[in-house]
């Protein structure tokens, strides 16, 4: 495809996302299905541009004085992809492929954009106005900066599966992809964010992936699992296991000792957990499916640890799912808060005296984080907060209460919240 055709495709997909309010993944798939002529490089190019626009939708519109998909695409090419204005003009005016010749107002906006210093914090940080108070509460005068970092492209983080390989072995296997160790966890590796206009190398092409040597898992998610501490020879319940990412991290930390139970209210999500656990060499896992009415029978007051990766708005993962921040509504936040209260209450019945709850969200909103913990402590006497980490590299991210709050700006990870709640003996 010529550049003009790629621009037109990106504008078309963004208009589809905006007018039909559908996830960008589905919009990209629909365009791909209808555009068999587009090669792999074309699809990567168009997808990269669309996602970059969604990450910066508000700030791009501010610079252009125009909130249309066309204006956003043109501005993204200039501001984010460093295209000269003349190259943009040439691609836009490429008949019959381009979206149409550059207008005088567009050229002026590209060459003399509005000053971002004059923009409100939600515009500079690229988040919805209705979340302004929540961002200010979480980050104070760094709210806009934190929003900007949540609009960056994310690296690819990997967790070395110590049931199958050592970090050195995994690094050697991943050498063609330029993986590097992190200085936070010995089992965490990182590959830099790929060029959005290029097709990235598939991790599944690395034979060690099929052998279970490593898993794709954001560093913050790995840190959250590590908050469980020493759990060898214990009984662990992963109450919101989903696809099993943290289940596998917990099982590896247990060294296949004790017993870990994986449960999720949506049984379809657990199907992948079984397959992944077999590849990872996990032998101490029981998957409890909600299709059985007594799925958690026998676990009452038997657990040393209940791990809750709570259902949440996912605001901490906007780097990876940028369209979700524009589809998030106040009603969704309210529902997630109710879900979080319910799952915390549910966890209590499974704990032994002296047992712990590790409560985790991939959200940066206080309403889903410390507010939910405070409400839980009001409802349940006999619990107290213990520090969520003693890792010297991470204690700087502990709040005064002992919660762990991570973000792209502060820790170079997705936005995560971790609280450890200890039950009295």
Secondary structure as UniProt FT lines:
FT   HELIX           3..20
FT   HELIX           24..34
FT   TURN            36..37
FT   HELIX           40..55
FT   HELIX           57..64
FT   HELIX           69..79
FT   HELIX           85..92
FT   TURN            95..97
FT   HELIX           104..111
FT   HELIX           116..118
FT   HELIX           121..124
FT   TURN            125..126
FT   HELIX           129..131
FT   HELIX           132..139
FT   HELIX           140..142
FT   HELIX           143..150
FT   STRAND          156..160
FT   TURN            162..164
FT   HELIX           167..173
FT   HELIX           175..177
FT   STRAND          180..181
FT   TURN            186..187
FT   STRAND          188..191
FT   TURN            196..197
FT   HELIX           203..205
FT   HELIX           207..210
FT   TURN            211..212
FT   STRAND          214..216
FT   HELIX           219..226
FT   TURN            227..228
FT   TURN            232..233
FT   STRAND          235..238
FT   TURN            239..240
FT   TURN            242..243
FT   HELIX           245..254
FT   TURN            255..256
FT   STRAND          259..264
FT   HELIX           267..270
FT   HELIX           271..280
FT   STRAND          285..289
FT   TURN            290..291
FT   TURN            293..298
FT   TURN            300..301
FT   STRAND          303..309
FT   HELIX           315..317
FT   TURN            318..320
FT   TURN            322..323
FT   HELIX           324..327
FT   HELIX           330..348
FT   TURN            349..350
FT   STRAND          351..361
FT   TURN            366..369
FT   HELIX           370..379
FT   TURN            381..382
FT   STRAND          383..386
FT   TURN            392..394
FT   HELIX           395..397
FT   TURN            400..401
FT   STRAND          404..406
FT   HELIX           408..411
FT   STRAND          416..423
//
